[in-house]
Amino acid sequence: MLTNDRNTTRVTLKQMTGRDIVQADTVVVGAGIVGLAVARTLAKQGREVLVLESGAHFGEGVSSRNSEVIHAGIYYPEDSLKARLCVRGRRMLYEYCQTRGIDHRKTGKWIVANGASQVGRLDTIASQALRNGVPLQRVTRRALRVSLPDVTAQEALYSPETGIVDSHGVMLSLLGELEDYGGHLVRQAPVEHAATCAGEHRLQVGGPAPCELRAQRVVNAAGLGAVPLATSWQGVPADIAPRQWLARGVYFSYSGRHPFHSLVYPIPEPGGLGVHLTLDLAGQARFGPDVEWIERVDFSVDPGRARSFAESIRRWWPALDESRLQPAYAGIRPKLAGPDGGFADFRIAGERRHGVAGLVHLFGIESPGLTAALAIADEVAGQLAD
């Protein structure tokens, strides 16, 4: 089993085979947490699995730029993939971490409301959670003064199933199990072109040792690159790839001590869940993400955004010391709906959707993708088995 990133095998396809054209059984494109979960599940079923990662390390994209929150499954429509896979994935992820000694914690989460209009939205959230089978507790202002004395709110909902996790530890474990089952991760192996011809998927792999890879089954789990890859895929219906929007969210860490032991979220806003308080496993507080719609991938963090963060946070934590907000990092969500588009579900596009055997595209895998990763893997494996 792997213990750190330095121990992972550095291998190219040419080193594995000595050929410019490589035959493979199953290929997963993308070594984020979802790609690794899919690869591990397929390898566990006895398939020979290769994972192609364009970067120098696994999990450097969307998977390493989030809140590391294990979501309960509160907000999503009950008939959606996000609701179903988040609730199932949350249970699977807690069990996975417990049985493998991966650091995690059920911190719980408060959803706080200020004013009559926001209290009414708590009713909507509570009703949706009930339909999704997610337990929530309604908390009055008087009870909040006891549980969250530093927070200003009229009422709140408490989610006991929400938690935090060492996402890098999860990915290391998944990669270790993938390799235990005979699978391989190939890094610095970007897929530059893809085509399906005569029942075979052909991937032109770039990087330091370019070659052509021919596979019976391919899973496109390329995160931000999943839609661009599918758009240029020859031999597959042109309309299979949806339009993708990029929503950047930045995070600020909070230096020094703070009074919180649970996560605190405001009422959700369009495109995200609002600037909320999360904790890392060492107890340090961080705030984010906000939502900024962008045209190209850009992970920069503008320190000047601290002021707007402070204004949002002070609505429920008046004692915030703005000077202790420090720029941390930014994440980008591959969203399938734009600023005015409303809810967009995960899209797991297999043969039933596009008519091409042995090919599954994963589109719009944003939050709660970390929580749902193990359940997404089972969904993909089921579609490949059809």
N, C-alpha and C positions, 0 to 999 in steps of 0.2 A: 504494500500500500504506500502511496506517495505521502510525503510529509511536508514538502515545500516545492516551490516552483523550480528551483535549481536542479532538482532530481529528475525532472521530466525528460524523456528521451528526445534529443534533437535528431530528426531523421527526415530525409527527403524521399520522395517516391522513387527517384532513380537509385538511391542507395538501397532501397528495399528490393528493387527488382532488376536494376541494371538495364532497363529498357526505356525508350522514349514513349512507347505506348504501353500503358499499364492497365491491366484488367482488374476489376474490383467487383465484389458482390454488392456492398452497400456503402454509400458515401453520405456523410453529413457535412454540409457546408456551414461553418460557423461554430466556434468553440466558446460561446457564451454559456450561461447556465442552462438554457433550454437546449442548445445543441448538444452539450455534454450529457444532459439527462436523456435525451432521445437516443444518443449513441450508446450509452450504457444499457438502456432498456433493450435495444435491438441486439447488442452483443450478448446480453444475458439470455436472449432467446436462441442463441446459437448462430447468429449471422456474423460474417466477417465484415467488420466495420472500420472504415477510415474516416477520420474527421479532418477536414481541411480548414485551416485558420490562416487568414491573410496576414495577421499581425505576428509579432515576435513572441507573444505570450497568449495564453488563453484568457478569456474573460476580461479583456481590456476595454470593451465597448460599453453597451448599455448595462451589462451585468455588473460592472464595477462603479457605476455612476448613478446610484439610486440611494434610497433611504435605508436599505437592508431591513425593511419591515416585513414581517409575516402578517399579511392582511387576513382579516376574518371573512371577508366576502359580503360586506354590508350593502354597498351602493348599487350593485349591478342588477339589471332586469333579470327576473327569476328564470326566464327561458333562454338566457344568453350563455355562451361558452364561458365568458368571464365569471359569471356567478357559479356555474356548475364546477368548473375546473379550479376556481379559487378555493371554494369550500372543500372540495376533495383534496386538492393539492396541499392546502394548509394542514389537514390531518396527516397526510403522507409525509410532509416535510418535518413536522414535529416528531413523528415516529422515527424518521430517518436520522434526524439529529440525535435523538435520545439513544438509539441503538448503536450509533457510531461515535459517540462522544464529541459531537460537533457543538461548539459553543453557541448557545441561544438562550433566550429568556422570554417568558410570557409576562410582559410588562403591563399589559392592559392599555387601553386607549380611551381618552375622554374626547367627546365631540361637544364643543361648547357653543352656546347661542347667546347673543345679546339682542334684546329688543323683541317685541311681539312677533314681528315678521319672521325672525330667525327661529323663534320657539315653534312656530307653525311648521317650519321646515324640519325640525326634529321629529315631528309626527310623521312626516313623509318618509324620512330615513328609517325610523323605527318600523314602519309598516313594511318597507322594502326588505329590511333585515329579517323580519318575521317570515316573509314569503320565501326567503333564501335559506331559512333554517338556522339563522345566526342569532345567538343569544345576545341581547342588550338589556341594560338596566337604566331606567329613567331616574334622574337624580335632580332633586329640587334645589333651589338657590340656598336654602338653609343647610341642606346636607353638603352642598359644594363648599360652603365655608369651612366645614370640618375636613373634608377630603382634599380640597385644593384652595387653601386659604389665600394664596397669592394670586389667584385667577379671578378676574372680574367676569361673571357670566350670570345670566338669569336662570338658565336651566342647562342640563347636559345629558348626554347619553354616555354610558360606560360600556366598553367592549372588553370582556375578560379574555377573549381568545386571541387578541392582537399581541404580537411580540416582535422581537428583533433577532437577527441571526448573523453569524459570521458567513457571509456569502462566499468569500474566498475559500473558507474551509469546506463548504458544501461542494464547490467546484473541484477542489483537490480530491475530495473523496470520490466524486463521480468519475473523475479522470482515472483515479487509481483502480476503481472497479472496472471501468472500460478496459484498461490494459490487462487486468487480471483475467478478463474474459477473452483476451486475444485481440482486442481492438488497438488502433494506433491513432495518435494525434500527429498530424504533419503541420508544422508551423511555417510561416512565411510562404504560404502556398495559396495565393489569391486565385480565384476562379475568374478568368478574364473573358471567357466565352463559353456558352453552353448550347447544346443542340440535342434533339432526340430524333433518332433515325433508325428505322427497322427494329423497333422495340428496345433500342439501346440508348443510354444517355451518355453523351460525350462531353467531357469537361476539359477545356484548355486551361491548364494550370500554369501560372507564371511563377515569379520569384527566382531564387538563385539556381533552381534546377527545373526549368520548364519542361512540361511533358503533356501528353494527352492521356486522360483518364477515362476509361470506358466502364460503366457500371450498370448493373441491373436495376438498382434502386437508388434514388437520391432524395435526400431531405434538405430543402433550402431553409436553413435556420440562420441566415446571415444578418439578422437584426436590421440595422439601418440600411444594409445593402440588399435585403431580400427582394424588395420591389424592383430596384434597378436590374438585378440579375434576372428576375422573371420577365421583365419587360423586353430584354434582348434575347431571350431563350428561343432558339429556332425550333420549329416542329411542334410547338405548343400553341394553342389558341391565343391570339394577340391580346384578347380582352381579359385574360386570366389575372393580370396584374392590376390591382386597384391603384388609384391615385394615393400618394402618400404626402402628408404634411409633417414638418419637423417642429416640435415644440421643445424649446430649450428651457430647462429649469435650473437655477443656480442655488447653491447651498452656502450658508454662512455658519461657521462654528462659533461657539460661545465660550470664551476663555474663562477659566476659574469656576467657582462654585455657583450652584443654582439650586432652587428648592424642589426640583421635580424628580419623581421616580417612575412616572408613567408618561406615555406619549400624550400630547395635547394637540387636537386638530380643531380649526374653526369649521364653520359650515362650508361645504365644497363650493368652488367657483368654476366657471366654464374652463374646460381643458385640464383641470386638475383638482386636487383636494385642498387647495389653499396653502398659504405659508404656515407650516405646522412645526411643532417641536418634536424631534425624535432624539433618541439617545443611542450612543454606541455602547458596546458591551463593557467598556470601562466607565460608563456613566457620564461621559462628556455630552453636553447638549449641542445640537445643531438645528438650524432652521432652514426650511425650504421644502420643496422647490416652489419658486414662482413659475409663471408661464409667460414665455416670450416666443412668438411665432417667427421662425427664421427661414431663410431661403436655402442655406447651405450648412453643412456640418461645421460647427464652430463651438468648441468647448471652453472658450474664454469666459472669465468671470470679471465683470466690471465692479470694482470695489465701491463705486458710487451708488450701487443698488442697495447698499446697507441702509440708506435713509428710508427708502420705501419699505424695506423689510421691517425696520423699527416701527414705522407708522402702523403697519398691519399687526404686528405682534402686540403693540401697546393697547390695542383694542381689547385684548383679553389678559395681558400681563403688563399692567401700568409701570411696574418697577424695573422693566428692562433697562439695562445700561448699554446704550448704543455703542459706546466706545469699546465694548468687549466683543462686538461682532467682527469676525475675521473672515475674509473670503476663503472658501474651502474648495469647491469643485463645481462643475456643471454636468448635467446629464441631458440627453436628447431623447425624446420619445418619438418613435415612428408611428404616427397617428394616421388613422384612416378617415378621420373627419377633421375639417378645418375649424377656424375660430367660431363659426356659426353653425357647425354641423351636428352638434349634440353627441349622443352616445354612439360609439363605434365598437363593435365586438372584435375579439380575436377572429382571424380568418385562417382556418386550416384547410387548405385547398388540395385535396387528393384527387384520385381518379374519378370519383363520383361527381366532382365539380368540373373538371377539365377534360376528362376522357382519356388521359394518358396514364398507362399502367406504370407503377413503380416510381411515381413522382409525387412528392408532397411539398407544397410551399407553405411557409408560416409567415403570415402578414400581420402587421399591427400588433406584434408581441411586445407590448409595453406593460405598465403596471396593470394587473398584478402578476406579471410574468414570472418573477422570482418565486412568489408563493405557489403559483400553479405549475411550476416546471415539471415536477414528477407526474402530475396528472396529464399535462400536455404530452409528455413522452408516451404514456399509455394510449392516448388518443391517436397519436401518429402511428404507433405500432399496430393499432387496430385497423387503421385505414390501409396500411401496407399489407396487412394480412387478408384483406377482403378479396 
